[in-house]
Amino acid sequence: MAGILYIVATPIGNLEDITFRANKTLKEVDVILAEDTRKTSIITRRFDIQRNILSYHQHSNESRKFEILQLLLTGKNLALVTDAGTPGISDPGNELIDYLLTAEPAIKVVPIPGASAITSALSVSGFNVNKFLFLGFLPKKKRSKLFEWIKVGKISFAFYDSPKRILKTLNELKDIFGDRRVYVGRELTKMYEDYYRGSFDEVIEMVGKGKQKGEVVVVLEATPSL
């Protein structure tokens, strides 16, 4: 009987955000598949999780995917984790799942939900996000066409951005969307988290005075603020 692949969400910063179920799952599986074994080792040491850790990341080749498939087919239970948050969202986890289910549709893939930077930002933005568009990491080029397309849809949207590009991005968004409110979260749940909310001018000024490093999440409100 084939083993089970658990897709385990891990904290995006604060280690206390790990769920009881995630902790239990990581302690019970045979092997943990990690995007970065060094970062995952921080979690395993903190919670005394003594399991073999096998690397799986965006540069992993077909032989590593085949190795993972064989582990499952021999009955091993595996847990896939990313550097932070929920695997399969803006990381190579979705490619692995597609490969495994294409090769053997009977393999059971079970989500162990938990922390997510995108839902964390949406939850505290205060904007109407009953409907929203998630863009993942923005492309480095030809972003104006993407923004113009979104503008027509009149919907809130969110994305990840580099701290080195965030001021350029905000100014570009201001030129296209005009009078909108925006939320920027940096290093959410971590010791030195920052969050900025307001008009483009207000947020651009606040971000410019803050630290230009760490992970950044941006939420743009659907309709102009009046």
C-alpha positions as CSV (number, residue, x, y, z in Angstrom):
1,M,0.0,0.0,0.0
2,A,1.4,3.4,-1.0
3,G,2.3,5.9,1.7
4,I,0.8,9.3,2.2
5,L,2.2,12.7,1.2
6,Y,1.3,15.4,3.8
7,I,1.5,19.0,2.7
8,V,2.5,20.7,6.0
9,A,2.3,24.4,6.6
10,T,5.0,25.8,8.8
11,P,5.3,29.2,10.6
12,I,6.1,32.2,8.4
13,G,8.2,33.7,11.1
14,N,7.1,33.1,14.7
15,L,7.8,29.4,15.5
16,E,4.9,29.4,18.0
17,D,2.5,29.6,15.1
18,I,3.1,25.9,14.3
19,T,-0.1,23.9,14.7
20,F,-0.5,20.8,17.0
21,R,-1.4,18.8,13.9
22,A,1.7,19.9,12.0
23,N,4.0,19.1,14.9
24,K,2.4,15.7,15.3
25,T,2.6,14.9,11.6
26,L,6.3,15.9,11.3
27,K,7.1,13.6,14.2
28,E,5.2,10.7,12.7
29,V,6.2,10.6,9.1
30,D,9.2,8.6,7.8
31,V,10.9,11.4,5.9
32,I,10.5,15.2,5.7
33,L,10.9,16.9,2.3
34,A,12.3,20.4,2.8
35,E,12.9,23.3,0.4
36,D,15.9,24.3,2.5
37,T,17.1,21.7,5.0
38,R,18.9,24.3,7.1
39,K,15.8,26.3,7.7
40,T,13.7,23.2,8.4
41,S,16.3,22.1,10.9
42,I,15.5,25.2,12.9
43,I,11.9,23.9,13.4
44,T,12.9,20.2,14.0
45,R,15.4,21.2,16.7
46,R,13.0,23.6,18.3
47,F,10.2,20.9,18.6
48,D,12.5,17.9,19.0
49,I,11.4,16.4,15.7
50,Q,13.8,13.6,15.0
51,R,13.2,12.5,11.4
52,N,15.3,12.2,8.2
53,I,15.2,15.4,6.1
54,L,15.5,15.1,2.3
55,S,15.9,18.3,0.1
56,Y,13.3,19.1,-2.5
57,H,13.4,22.6,-4.2
58,Q,12.9,24.3,-7.5
59,H,16.2,23.0,-8.8
60,S,15.6,19.4,-7.9
61,N,15.9,17.1,-10.9
62,E,13.7,14.3,-12.2
63,S,15.7,11.7,-10.3
64,R,14.8,13.3,-7.0
65,K,11.1,13.3,-7.9
66,F,11.4,9.7,-8.9
67,E,13.1,8.9,-5.6
68,I,10.2,10.5,-3.7
69,L,7.7,8.6,-5.8
70,Q,9.5,5.3,-4.9
71,L,9.5,6.1,-1.2
72,L,5.7,6.6,-1.4
73,L,5.2,3.4,-3.4
74,T,7.1,1.4,-0.9
75,G,4.7,2.6,1.9
76,K,6.7,5.5,3.4
77,N,4.8,8.5,4.7
78,L,6.3,11.8,3.7
79,A,5.8,15.4,4.8
80,L,6.5,18.3,2.4
81,V,7.4,21.7,3.9
82,T,8.5,24.9,2.4
83,D,10.9,27.5,3.9
84,A,7.9,29.3,5.4
85,G,4.1,29.0,5.2
86,T,2.1,26.7,3.1
87,P,3.8,24.5,0.4
88,G,2.5,24.6,-3.2
89,I,1.8,28.3,-3.2
90,S,4.5,30.3,-5.0
91,D,7.0,27.4,-4.5
92,P,7.8,24.2,-6.4
93,G,5.6,22.0,-4.2
94,N,2.8,22.1,-6.8
95,E,5.1,20.6,-9.4
96,L,6.0,17.7,-7.2
97,I,2.3,16.9,-6.4
98,D,1.4,17.1,-10.1
99,Y,4.3,14.7,-11.0
100,L,3.3,12.2,-8.3
101,L,-0.4,12.2,-9.1
102,T,0.3,11.9,-12.8
103,A,2.6,8.9,-12.2
104,E,0.3,7.3,-9.6
105,P,-3.2,8.8,-9.2
106,A,-3.9,6.6,-6.2
107,I,-1.3,8.3,-4.0
108,K,-3.1,10.2,-1.2
109,V,-2.1,13.8,-0.7
110,V,-3.3,15.3,2.6
111,P,-3.1,19.0,3.5
112,I,-2.1,20.1,7.0
113,P,-3.1,23.7,6.9
114,G,-1.6,26.5,8.9
115,A,0.3,29.8,8.4
116,S,0.2,31.7,5.1
117,A,1.7,35.1,4.5
118,I,-1.0,36.0,2.0
119,T,-4.0,35.2,4.2
120,S,-2.3,36.9,7.2
121,A,-2.0,40.1,5.3
122,L,-5.5,39.9,3.9
123,S,-7.0,39.3,7.4
124,V,-5.6,42.5,8.8
125,S,-5.8,44.8,5.8
126,G,-9.4,45.9,6.7
127,F,-10.2,46.0,2.9
128,N,-13.1,44.2,1.2
129,V,-11.4,41.0,0.3
130,N,-14.5,38.8,-0.1
131,K,-13.1,38.4,-3.6
132,F,-9.5,38.9,-4.4
133,L,-6.8,38.1,-6.9
134,F,-3.5,36.6,-5.8
135,L,-0.6,37.3,-8.1
136,G,2.2,35.5,-6.3
137,F,5.6,37.1,-6.9
138,L,5.3,39.9,-9.5
139,P,7.2,39.7,-12.7
140,K,10.2,41.9,-12.9
141,K,9.3,43.2,-16.4
142,K,6.2,44.3,-18.3
143,R,4.2,44.8,-15.0
144,S,2.3,47.8,-16.3
145,K,0.2,45.6,-18.7
146,L,-0.7,43.3,-15.8
147,F,-1.8,46.2,-13.6
148,E,-3.9,47.7,-16.4
149,W,-5.6,44.4,-16.9
150,I,-6.4,44.1,-13.2
151,K,-7.7,47.7,-13.1
152,V,-10.5,46.8,-15.5
153,G,-11.6,44.0,-13.2
154,K,-12.1,46.3,-10.2
155,I,-11.1,43.7,-7.6
156,S,-8.8,43.7,-4.6
157,F,-5.5,42.0,-5.3
158,A,-2.4,40.9,-3.3
159,F,1.1,39.8,-4.1
160,Y,4.6,39.2,-2.8
161,D,7.4,41.7,-3.6
162,S,11.0,42.2,-3.0
163,P,12.0,44.8,-0.3
164,K,14.4,46.2,-2.9
165,R,11.6,46.9,-5.4
166,I,8.7,47.7,-3.1
167,L,9.0,51.5,-3.4
168,K,9.3,51.3,-7.2
169,T,6.2,49.0,-7.2
170,L,4.2,51.3,-5.1
171,N,4.9,54.3,-7.2
172,E,4.0,52.3,-10.3
173,L,0.8,51.2,-8.8
174,K,0.0,54.8,-7.8
175,D,0.4,56.0,-11.4
176,I,-2.0,53.4,-12.7
177,F,-4.6,53.0,-9.9
178,G,-4.6,56.6,-8.5
179,D,-6.7,57.1,-5.4
180,R,-6.6,53.6,-3.7
181,R,-5.8,52.4,-0.3
182,V,-2.9,50.0,0.1
183,Y,-1.6,47.7,2.8
184,V,2.1,46.6,3.1
185,G,3.2,44.0,5.5
186,R,6.9,43.3,6.1
187,E,8.3,40.3,8.1
188,L,4.8,39.4,9.3
189,T,4.7,37.4,12.7
190,K,8.4,38.0,13.2
191,M,10.0,40.1,16.0
192,Y,10.5,43.2,13.8
193,E,7.3,43.0,11.7
194,D,6.1,46.3,10.2
195,Y,2.8,47.1,8.5
196,Y,1.6,50.2,6.7
197,R,-1.9,51.1,5.7
198,G,-3.3,54.2,3.9
199,S,-3.2,56.1,0.7
200,F,-0.3,55.5,-1.7
201,D,1.4,58.7,-0.7
202,E,1.1,57.9,3.0
203,V,2.4,54.3,2.6
204,I,5.2,55.3,0.3
205,E,6.4,57.8,2.8
206,M,6.2,55.3,5.7
207,V,7.9,52.5,3.7
208,G,10.6,54.8,2.7
209,K,11.5,55.5,6.3
210,G,11.4,51.8,7.3
211,K,13.9,49.0,6.8
212,Q,14.3,47.8,3.2
213,K,14.7,44.1,3.9
214,G,12.7,41.1,4.7
215,E,9.6,39.5,3.1
216,V,6.9,41.8,1.8
217,V,3.2,41.3,1.2
218,V,1.0,43.9,-0.5
219,V,-2.8,44.2,-0.7
220,L,-4.4,46.8,-2.9
221,E,-8.1,47.8,-2.2
222,A,-10.6,47.1,-4.9
223,T,-12.3,50.5,-5.2
224,P,-11.1,54.1,-4.7
225,S,-11.4,55.3,-1.1
226,L,-13.7,58.3,-0.8
